[in-house]
Amino acid sequence: MLLRASGAVLALALCFPCPVLAQPAGGRVRVIANPSALIGADIAMAQAMRAKGPHEGLAASMAEGAEVVVPPRQAAEPLLRRKEGPPLHPHQPDAAWIACDGSYGLTRGRWTATPGGGWYATVWQRHPKKGQYQWRLTLEGTAADLPEAPEFLVGVVADCPARPGPDGGEGRAEPKPAKNAPIVQRPLAGPVPADDAPAGSDSRLGQSNDGTLAWRSTVLPDGSRRFRAWQWKDGAMAEIVHLDARSHPGQGG
């Protein structure tokens, strides 16, 4: 899915009624995920940060258990409520990736300030009852040089893996869960690289409910940070985001 970056809000408004469809084995088409909803949520969050300030703007759309990796990794709710910590910047998304089942997604893009600028990444979780996306994890880093902003915003849906059938043979793509059914987290659709962070690092791996999207956020002992993400595509967990942030004076050991 491609959305023109200029006039993104208008383009998204036109795209919202058109979620991405998948056709699993058996020929039945069903709605699975809508990456434009992630981009819309990201843009709305940036607008709230500009209108209300960075702390209140972020708090308006955070999920339960949300974290900010500033560093160190911190629970977002008390940090934003007390308006503590370095404020994050309003930003502009470049791309979005979403799990096959739409349970989680992530956005990546850029922020600008005077002086300087850099990148950011945000993990989004779909509310299990209300259906809207709320951010679960966010972090940003500085960059001396950023590539030109893309003409189009890219939205990518993970492939839907076929789970083994009852007889051990190739099964069909998983059906949509029944309403109010308990959330079941499936194993990852495929392996991701082992965590090579040194001893003393704070490194955590997260994933979508169906295992088609995964991410790892790491704070190293010196205060620098890493963010990696993978999406199930063409039979493998392909790396989609690879970001690093240097430590700042006074951070880390």
C-alpha positions in Angstrom: 0.0 0.0 0.0 1.3 3.4 -1.0 0.0 6.8 0.3 1.3 10.1 -1.0 3.2 11.9 1.7 2.1 15.3 0.7 -1.5 15.8 1.9 -1.2 12.6 3.9 -4.2 13.4 6.1 -6.5 13.7 3.1 -5.1 10.5 1.5 -5.6 8.6 4.7 -9.1 9.7 5.1 -9.9 8.3 1.6 -8.0 5.1 2.4 -9.6 4.2 5.8 -12.7 2.5 4.3 -10.5 0.2 2.2 -8.7 -2.2 4.6 -6.2 -4.7 3.2 -7.7 -8.1 2.3 -6.1 -11.5 2.1 -7.2 -14.6 0.3 -6.1 -17.7 2.4 -6.2 -21.3 1.1 -9.7 -22.2 0.2 -10.5 -18.9 -1.6 -12.4 -17.1 1.1 -11.4 -13.5 1.4 -11.3 -11.8 4.8 -10.2 -8.5 6.3 -7.0 -8.9 8.2 -5.1 -5.6 8.7 -5.1 -2.0 7.6 -1.7 -0.2 7.7 -3.2 3.1 6.8 -4.9 3.0 10.3 -1.4 2.9 11.8 -0.3 5.9 9.8 -3.4 7.8 10.7 -2.9 7.0 14.4 0.7 8.2 14.2 -0.2 11.4 12.5 -3.0 12.1 15.1 -0.5 11.5 17.9 2.0 14.0 16.4 -0.9 16.6 16.0 -1.8 16.1 19.7 1.8 16.6 20.7 1.9 19.9 18.9 -1.5 21.0 20.2 -1.2 19.8 23.9 2.6 19.6 24.3 4.7 16.4 24.1 3.7 14.8 27.4 -0.1 15.3 27.2 -0.1 14.6 23.5 1.6 11.2 24.0 -0.6 10.3 27.0 -3.8 10.8 25.0 -3.1 7.7 22.9 -1.0 5.4 25.0 -1.9 1.7 25.6 -2.0 0.1 29.0 1.6 -0.8 30.0 3.2 1.6 27.4 6.9 2.2 27.7 9.2 5.0 26.6 12.9 4.1 25.9 14.5 7.5 26.5 16.8 5.8 28.1 16.5 4.1 30.4 13.3 2.1 29.6 10.5 3.6 31.7 6.8 3.1 32.2 5.1 5.8 30.2 2.1 6.6 32.4 3.9 8.0 35.5 6.6 9.7 33.4 4.0 11.5 31.2 1.7 12.3 34.1 4.6 14.0 36.0 5.9 15.6 32.8 9.3 14.2 33.5 12.1 13.1 31.3 13.3 14.6 28.0 10.3 15.3 25.8 9.9 13.4 22.6 9.4 15.4 19.4 6.3 15.6 17.1 7.2 13.6 14.0 6.3 12.5 10.6 5.9 8.8 9.5 7.6 7.3 6.5 6.4 3.8 6.7 4.2 1.3 8.6 4.2 -2.4 9.0 1.4 -4.5 10.5 0.9 -8.1 11.5 -1.4 -10.4 9.4 -4.0 -10.4 12.2 -3.7 -6.6 12.8 -3.1 -7.0 16.5 0.2 -5.0 16.4 2.0 -2.8 14.0 4.8 -0.3 14.0 5.6 3.0 12.3 9.0 4.6 11.5 9.8 8.1 10.5 11.5 11.3 11.2 11.4 14.3 13.5 12.9 17.7 13.1 13.8 20.4 15.6 16.0 23.5 15.8 18.7 22.5 15.6 18.9 18.9 14.6 16.6 16.1 13.9 16.5 12.3 13.8 14.4 9.1 13.6 11.7 7.5 15.7 9.9 4.2 15.9 6.6 3.4 17.6 4.9 0.0 18.3 1.1 0.1 18.1 -1.4 -2.2 19.7 -5.0 -2.6 18.6 -7.4 -2.2 21.5 -9.0 -5.7 21.9 -12.5 -4.3 22.4 -12.6 -0.8 20.8 -10.4 -1.6 17.8 -8.4 1.7 17.7 -4.6 1.7 17.8 -2.7 2.9 20.8 1.0 3.1 21.1 2.8 0.5 23.3 6.5 1.4 22.9 8.2 4.5 21.4 11.8 5.7 21.1 13.7 8.2 19.0 17.3 9.0 18.2 19.3 11.8 16.6 20.8 11.6 13.1 23.4 13.9 11.5 22.0 13.3 8.1 18.5 12.0 7.2 17.5 10.9 3.7 14.9 12.9 1.9 11.4 12.4 3.0 9.7 9.8 0.7 7.1 10.9 -1.8 4.9 8.0 -0.7 4.2 6.5 2.7 4.6 2.7 2.5 2.2 0.3 4.4 3.1 -3.4 4.4 1.0 -6.3 5.7 2.7 -9.5 6.9 2.0 -12.7 5.1 -0.5 -14.9 6.8 1.2 -18.2 7.7 -0.5 -21.5 7.2 -0.4 -23.5 10.4 -0.2 -27.3 10.3 -3.6 -29.0 10.0 -5.0 -31.6 12.4 -3.4 -34.4 10.4 0.0 -32.7 10.4 -0.2 -31.6 6.8 -0.4 -28.1 5.4 -3.3 -26.3 7.0 -5.2 -23.2 6.1 -4.6 -19.6 7.3 -6.0 -19.2 10.8 -9.6 -18.1 11.0 -10.7 -14.9 12.6 -11.2 -15.5 16.3 -14.7 -15.4 17.7 -15.9 -12.2 19.4 -14.8 -12.0 23.1 -12.6 -15.0 22.7 -9.5 -14.9 24.9 -6.3 -13.6 23.2 -4.0 -16.4 22.3 -0.4 -15.5 21.5 1.0 -17.9 18.8 4.7 -18.7 18.5 6.7 -16.6 16.0 6.0 -17.6 12.4 9.8 -18.1 12.0 13.0 -17.5 13.9 14.6 -14.1 14.4 18.3 -13.4 15.1 19.6 -14.2 18.6 20.0 -11.3 20.9 23.7 -10.4 20.9 23.5 -7.5 23.4 26.3 -7.6 26.0 25.8 -8.5 29.7 24.0 -5.8 31.6 21.8 -4.7 28.7 18.1 -4.3 29.0 16.8 -6.1 26.0 13.2 -7.2 25.4 11.5 -9.0 22.5 7.9 -8.4 21.7 5.5 -9.8 19.1 2.1 -9.7 17.6 -0.6 -12.1 18.7 -0.2 -14.2 15.5 3.6 -14.2 15.5 4.0 -12.4 12.1 5.6 -9.3 13.5 8.3 -9.0 16.1 10.6 -6.3 17.6 13.5 -6.1 20.0 14.3 -2.9 21.9 17.6 -2.8 23.8 19.3 -0.3 26.1 23.0 -1.1 26.4 25.0 -0.4 29.5 26.5 2.8 28.1 23.0 4.2 27.5 23.0 3.6 23.7 19.9 2.0 22.2 19.0 -0.5 19.5 15.7 -1.2 17.8 15.2 -4.1 15.4 11.9 -5.4 13.9 11.0 -8.3 11.6 7.9 -9.2 9.6 6.8 -12.6 8.1 7.3 -12.3 4.3 8.0 -15.0 1.7 8.5 -17.7 4.3 10.9 -15.9 6.6 11.0 -13.3 9.3 12.6 -10.5 7.3 14.2 -7.5 9.0 12.2 -4.3 8.3 13.7 -1.8 10.8 17.3 -1.5 12.0 17.9 1.6 14.1 20.7 2.7 16.6 20.9 5.6 18.9 24.1 6.8 20.6 24.3 7.5 24.3 24.2 11.1 25.6 26.5 12.6 28.2 25.4 11.5 31.7 23.7 8.3 30.4 24.8 4.8 31.1 28.0 3.7 32.8 
